[in-house]
Amino acid sequence: MYYQLDEQEASVLPRSKKEFLSVFGDKANLIGKYFKDNKLKMKPEDLIKVFTYYDEIK
């Protein structure tokens, strides 16, 4: 899977949660809290929710 944030080039989506959270830079703590509060996993359907949340908070 690939992701693209803002105007950056598309990149391969990290497989580990820790690496995935680092993608969000200064929003990583908020995204991590969202993961925990909503009991999300690194599944495609959950990652869609995470990216939707990121779009709301940026």
Stockholm file with secondary structure:
# STOCKHOLM 1.0

chainA/1-58         MYYQLDEQEASVLPRSKKEFLSVFGDKANLIGKYFKDNKLKMKPEDLIKVFTYYDEIK
#=GR chainA/1-58 SS CEECCTTSCCEECCSSHHHHHHTTGGGHHHHHHHHHHTTCCSSHHHHHHHHHHHHHHC
#=GC SS_cons        CEECCTTSCCEECCSSHHHHHHTTGGGHHHHHHHHHHTTCCSSHHHHHHHHHHHHHHC
//
